[in-house]
Amino acid sequence: MKTQTALKILDFIKKKGKARPHDLVRFLGISHVALHKQLRGLITKGLLVKQGDAPCVSYAFPQSTMGDLRSIIREAIPILKRYNIRKAALFGSVVRGDSTPASDVDMLIDPPPDFSLFDRAGLTVDLEETLHRPVDVVDYKSIKPLLRESILHYEYPFL
């Protein structure tokens, strides 16, 4: 349950940009004490930062996480459009904010009907060369059933 609570906190902040403790308590239906324990854990892991002082405290993703997402998206969009990709989203460690310089970029795509294996390989190579890191390209239709709900719930759509 604790992991699910942490994921719900991250998801809420991803959607809102930042969150006040009061809003999180109402959303999660947990006590302030339980919430602050979760928030301390997320801050310790570097997944969230505390902004402001009481009574105007809020929590958000570190700027490096949002900057990394924006950079990846900005560089990926022209490549995806060149391959006629109509829909794309990021998921995994880059979205959660716990990626390292060695982490891969997990990307969901909705390719056109005539998208071949050669197109997929070309897209992957072009993305890896541009982003300077490994890229795992996954078709929305080929997500494994056991992972589908988790991936789609925490995806970060951008195209």
N, C-alpha and C positions, 0 to 999 in steps of 0.2 A: 504493500500500500504506500509506503514512503516513497518508493521510486515513482509510482504513478502520480503522487502528489507533486513531486519535483517536476515531472514532465508537464503536468497541468499548469504549474506556475510558469514554466518556460513558454508554453503554448499561449497562455494568456498575455504575457508580456510581448511575445512575438506579434500578436494581433493588435495590441494596443500601443506598442512602442515603449511604454513604461507603465508601472502600476504602483498604486499606494497600498500600504498594508490593509487598510479598511476594505478596499475593493477586492483584494485577494481573499480575505476572510469571508466576505459575503459570497464570492464566487465558489470557493472551495468548501464552505460549510465547516471550517475547522476553527479552533481557538487561536487567539493571537499568539499564545505560547507555542503551539504546534507550528504555526506559520513561521514565526521567527527562527525556530530551530531549523526548518527547511531552508529559509533564506540564508542563514549563516553557513549552512553546508554548501549552497550554490555559490555564495561569495567566496568561500574558501577554495572551491574548485576553479575559480576564475570565470564562472559562467554568468554571474551577475555583478553589478556594482550598485552601491547605495548612493543616492543623490540627495543632497539637502540635509537639513537638520530638523529635529522634531519641532513643531508638529507637521512640517511639510516634507516628510521623507517619501521618496519613491525609489523604485528599483528598476533597472534597465540592463540591457546587454552592454558589455564593454564596447567602446567605440571601435576597437580593433576588430571585433566580430562583425559589426555592421559595415565597417570599411572593407573588410575582406569579402563579404557578400556582395557589396556594391561593385567592387573591382572585378570579381568573377563574372557577375552578370553583365557589366559593361563590356568586357572583353569577349564573352560568349555569344551575345546576341547577334553580332554580324555573321559569325560562323554558322550559327543555327539557321539564320535566314538564308544564307547561301545554299544550305542543304534543304530548304523548304520545310523546315520544322515549324509546325503551327502552334505547338504548345510545349512548354518546358518548365521544369521546376528543379530546385535543389533539395536534397535531403541529406541526412546523416550528420557526421561530425561538424561539417562546415556550418550547417544551420543551427545545430545545438550550441555551437560556440566552443566546442572542446577539441577542435582540430589543431594539429601541429604542422610545422612546415613540411613534414613528410607525409601528412595525411592526403588521401586521394579526395577528389571531388566527386560526389555521387550526384548524377543528373538523370532525371526522368525526361523522356521525350515522347511526343506523339508524332511519329514520322509519316510522310505521305505514303499512299498505297504502293507506289513503285520503288520504295526505299530498299535497296539491295544490301547484301552483306558487305560488298565493296564500299557502298556509301557509308555504312555504319563504321567500318574500319577507317575510312577517310575522315569522317567526322571526329572520331576518337583521337586520331593522330593530330588533326588540326587543333582540337581543343587542348590536348596535352602540350603541344608546342607553344601555343599562345599563353596558356596558364602556367606553364613551367612546373607541372605536377601531374601525377597520374589522374586519369578521369575514368570513372565507371559509368558508362552510358546504358541506361535501362529503359526499355520500351514499357509504357504504361500497361500494355496488354500482356507483358511477360513477367510481371511481378509475381513472385511465388505467393501462393495463397496464404501461407502462414505469416508472411511479412506484410501483406497488402494493407491491412488496416493500419498498422503502425506507420508504415511509410507514407501513406496518403494522408493520415491525420497530421503529420508533422512536416509535410512538404512545404516548400517555399516557392510558390509559382511566380514566374517572372516573364513569361512569354505566352 
